[in-house]
Amino acid sequence: MIADDDTLIRTLLCEALAKADCQIIQAETGTRAIELAKEEIPDLILMDHTMPEMKGYDAMKEIRKDPALQKIPFVMMTGNMQVQGFAEDDKIEHCAFLPKPYSIEQLMAVISTAMGRPFP
């Protein structure tokens, strides 16, 4: 799942991941990401931290409350590296960070790390 309020970013990520033969669902808000995570149970969630309505970090914590979703790997995309410190302080597992701006190669490497296996 890709959760980002920026349509262009979602489109670019979809194009990059489609080349890796991924099935992709999209959420434009943190609230919608929570709904879709519960409905679809994705293998991985790429989430922008800074979104209107609900920050990505807060959406991730809400998703983690569901026992069926606790082990889904997250990649938190952010220009604010303080967010990484919050996750470490809260002992958030299965969460990797991708600082903005990033390249497709960096994206794929972080996804590999988050999933614990080579990707794609």
N, C-alpha and C positions, 0 to 999 in steps of 0.2 A: 504494500500500500504506500502511496505517496500522499502525504498531507502537507500542503503548502497553499497559502492564500494567493500566491502569484501564479497566474495561469501560464505565463511563459515558462517559468521554472518547471511547473508540472509537465508541460509539453516537452521540454528538453529532456527531462528525466525519463519520461515515457519513451521517447525515441531511443535514448541510450539503453534503457533496459529491455526494450523490444528486441534489440539486436542480440541480447543475451537470452532470448526466447522466454521472457517472463510474462506471466499474466498479471495485469496491473489494475488495481482499483485506485480511485482518486478521491481525496477529501479536500475541500477548500477551507475548512475550519477545524479547530480542535474538537469541537462538539460533534461534527460529522465524522471525524476520525474515530471517536469513541463508538459511535453507532455502528460504523462499518466494521470495526475490529470485532465487535460482538457478533455481527451477522456473518462475516466472512472468515474470521480467524486466519489472518494472513500469515505467511511464513516470515515476513520481515516488514517493519514499518520505517519508512524514511519520513522524518517529520521536521518541519521547519520550527524553530523555537519561537520566532516572533510572528504571531498571527493575531488578527483581531478576535475579539470575543473570549478567547482562551489561549494562553501561551502553550506552546508545544510541550514544555516540561510538565505543566499541570495536566494536560491531556494524557501524557504518558503515565503519570502517577495514577490517574483515574482508571486508565486501561489496566494497569497492574493490579488494581483491586479485585479484578475478576480472576479467580484461580485458573480458569482455562486459558487465560491470556498472559499469565505471569512470565512465561519463558520465551515469548516472542521477542526476537532481537530487535532492537531499535537502533537507528542511526539518527542522531539529533544534529540537524544542520543549523549552524549558528555562526554569527559574526561576533557573538559575545561569549568569550571563553570562560567567564565567571559561571556560566551555566554548567560547565563540566565540573567545576568545584562543588556546586550544589549537589549534583548527582553522586559524586564521590562521598560527600558528607552524609547524604541520605542512604548510602549503601545500595544504590540502584544497580542491579545486575543486568547483564545482557544489554548494555547500552554503550554504543560507540559514538564518538563525536567527529563531525566533519566541519572544520572551520571554513567559513566563506571568505573569499572565493575559493572554489575548488575546481579541479579538472576531472574529466571522466575517469582517468586512470586512478586518481585519488579516491573518487567515489567507489569504483570497483574494489579497490584495496580495502577500504573501510567496510564495505559490505562483506567481503571475505572474512575480515576480522570479526565482525558482528555475528556472522553465521557460523564461525568456527571451521570453515572449510573454503577451499578455493572457489571463487565466483568469477565468471560464469563457468 
